[in-house]
Amino acid sequence: MRLVADIFLLLGAVFCCLGALGLVRMPDVYTRIQTATKAATLGALAFLIGAGILHPDWWTKLVVIAGLILLTNPVGSSTISRALYIAGVRPWHVPGSDDCTPLLDSQQDKP
């Protein structure tokens, strides 16, 4: 059982490290929020499963903590993203990569 618990703890550490890497590598605040939220959620859940395997008497507390993480992380990240959008922070855009521009140009040419 110790090996399985160590695998889950290692998996949680990997997800958290990937989330930290995503915070550094992503171009704008919206993708950073998404990266951090997904990685923190998966990493924390893997940590909790590993801790639950190591200490079976903690399962009820760990399930409550996991439920709170699953409830608050997505709600918090979407609320922060919405507040940033309302405040005027626009998503990152690569010039010339908008797929709708040719369609709009062709529709403007019609009489």
C-alpha positions in Angstrom: 0.0 0.0 0.0 2.9 2.3 0.7 3.9 2.1 -3.0 0.5 3.1 -4.2 0.3 6.0 -1.8 3.8 7.2 -2.9 2.6 7.0 -6.5 -0.4 9.2 -5.8 1.8 11.7 -3.8 4.3 11.8 -6.7 1.5 12.3 -9.2 0.1 15.2 -7.1 3.6 16.8 -7.0 3.9 16.4 -10.8 0.5 18.1 -11.4 1.5 21.0 -9.1 4.8 21.4 -10.8 3.1 21.4 -14.2 0.7 24.0 -13.0 3.7 26.2 -11.9 5.3 25.7 -15.3 2.0 26.7 -16.9 1.9 29.9 -14.9 5.2 30.9 -16.3 4.6 29.8 -19.9 1.1 30.9 -20.6 0.6 34.2 -22.5 -2.3 35.9 -20.6 -4.1 35.9 -17.3 -7.0 33.8 -18.5 -4.9 30.8 -19.6 -2.8 31.1 -16.5 -5.9 30.9 -14.3 -7.1 27.9 -16.2 -3.8 26.2 -15.9 -3.4 26.9 -12.2 -6.9 25.8 -11.4 -6.8 22.5 -13.2 -3.3 21.6 -11.9 -4.1 22.7 -8.4 -7.3 20.7 -8.4 -5.8 17.5 -9.8 -2.6 17.8 -7.7 -4.5 18.4 -4.5 -6.8 15.5 -5.1 -3.9 13.2 -5.9 -2.2 14.3 -2.6 -5.4 13.7 -0.7 -5.8 10.2 -2.2 -2.2 9.4 -1.3 -2.7 10.7 2.2 -5.9 8.7 2.5 -4.1 5.5 1.5 -1.4 6.2 4.1 -3.8 7.1 6.9 -7.1 5.3 6.3 -8.7 6.8 9.5 -8.5 10.3 7.8 -10.8 9.4 4.9 -13.9 11.3 6.1 -11.9 14.5 6.6 -10.1 14.1 3.3 -13.4 13.6 1.4 -14.7 16.8 2.9 -11.5 18.6 1.9 -11.7 17.2 -1.6 -15.4 18.2 -1.9 -14.5 21.8 -0.9 -11.6 21.9 -3.4 -13.8 20.6 -6.2 -16.5 23.2 -5.4 -14.4 26.2 -4.8 -11.6 26.0 -7.4 -13.8 26.2 -10.5 -16.1 28.8 -9.0 -13.3 31.0 -7.8 -11.4 30.8 -11.1 -14.5 31.6 -13.2 -15.4 34.5 -10.9 -11.9 36.0 -11.1 -11.9 35.6 -14.9 -15.3 37.3 -15.2 -14.2 40.2 -13.0 -11.0 40.6 -15.1 -13.1 40.6 -18.3 -15.5 43.2 -16.9 -12.5 45.3 -15.7 -11.3 45.4 -19.3 -8.5 42.9 -19.4 -8.8 41.4 -22.9 -7.7 37.9 -23.8 -4.4 37.5 -25.6 -4.8 37.5 -29.4 -2.3 36.6 -32.1 -2.6 39.1 -35.0 -3.8 37.5 -38.1 -5.1 34.4 -36.4 -8.8 35.3 -36.3 -10.7 32.7 -38.3 -13.8 35.0 -38.7 -12.0 37.9 -40.4 -12.1 36.4 -43.9 -15.8 35.6 -43.5 -16.6 39.1 -42.4 -14.5 40.6 -45.2 -16.4 38.5 -47.8 -19.8 39.5 -46.3 -18.9 43.2 -46.5 -18.2 42.9 -50.2 -21.8 41.8 -51.0 -24.3 44.5 -52.1 
